[in-house]
Amino acid sequence: MAEYTPSELLALVNASQVSAGDERVRAITARVVADLFRTIEEFEVTPNEFWSAMKWLTRLGQADMVGLITAGLGFDRLLDILEEEADEAKARALGTPRAIEGPLYVAGAPLSQREVRLDEGNEGKGETLVMEGRVLGLDGKPVPHAVVDVWHCNEQGRYSHFDPSQPDYNLRRRIETDAEGNYRFRSFLPPGYAIPPNSPVSELFDLLGRHGNRPAHIHFLVSGLSKRALTTQVNIPGDTFLDDDFAFATRDGLIVSLEKVERSTEYASLGVTGSFTRVRFDFVLQDSLNESETIAASRYQTAA
Ligand SMILES: [Fe+2]
């Protein structure tokens, strides 16, 4: 007997089993398959539509762009919201707001003590930026020897490693804070980011009638002894897309203030001469509850 109605087929797919498998994976897969069966039936999805969607998914994976679609469809922000709701449910105090990692982090950037230039080889590509501050605990005490991993796009909105025209680790560095938790770096104010045109991602966004722009931002992954690693971003004020981010990742607590400085001798070691823009920002880390929370692993390392 192998004649099924759709609901009989679904029941069979989800009940089929020759060994225990993993209960959680089985339950989640069953739900996802059931939801997709229902979607196909309700919208009367044609074979052509179904197979072109599968082809699109294959191309999306081949282009290594799954992480752009997850951000654009809100999943990355959803995970942040749920983590914070879990913290609040446990009455766990929050530090600096989290913001999504995005798909463009690269581990292992060069490490410097207290200060660094991110913009070597990028002179004149934008307004000179000095960003400085401290890494603190929730108690306001500095976190000595914390590591601030920072990365941003180049003047064309592209990220090194993913854009082969840039040198390795261009605009990516790690800074170890001093005994008082201080860090500082020099770079330039980056522009916003846009999803690559003529890509599987832009195809879907065109069909959805959506844009694929993010406002100007700088990414951080901050970690320190006995502290929970923090993945966040800061946003540059004044950007058109600040309230219309395709990744839904901007947050009020992360929009920095820009301070125009005409002259200062404080940053000679960073080669700063003439006028520049200064941003002051302290990162506040939660206490860790266990060892794994302290590890500044990107989502890909964690997922692996
Ligand atoms: Fe980014």
Residues whose N, C-alpha, C, O or C-beta is under 5 A from the ligand:
A	BS01	LIG	G102
